[in-house]
Amino acid sequence: MPFVRRLSSVLPAKPVIGFVALLAVLFVCAYGAGSAAGPVAPGLRPSGSLPGTPQQSGSGDSMNGMNGMEDMDGTGGTGGMG
């Protein structure tokens, strides 16, 4: 019996052990759900160019994909604020 008493004095309280076990179960469930869902954005790449990646050919426009927005620079026009 002294071994059990000494072991119980070294271990943390039962609620602490239960909380840690609950955290472990939640982590395993969250990891499993994330693995089942797969990557969120598989085609997502960093904005900077990485070595070995092909360069994208663009029109040289700093506002790629914003066709028709050339006059939206905020200088002049009838803005309505004034």
LINCOR-V142525 format. One record per run of one state. SS is the DSSP state (alpha for helix, beta for strand, coil for the rest). FROM is the first residue (numbers start at 1). TO is the last residue. If there is no record, write none. Layout:
BEGIN
<<SS;FROM;TO> <SS;FROM;TO>>
END
This chain:
BEGIN
<<coil;1;1> <alpha;2;10> <coil;11;13> <alpha;14;37> <coil;38;82>>
END
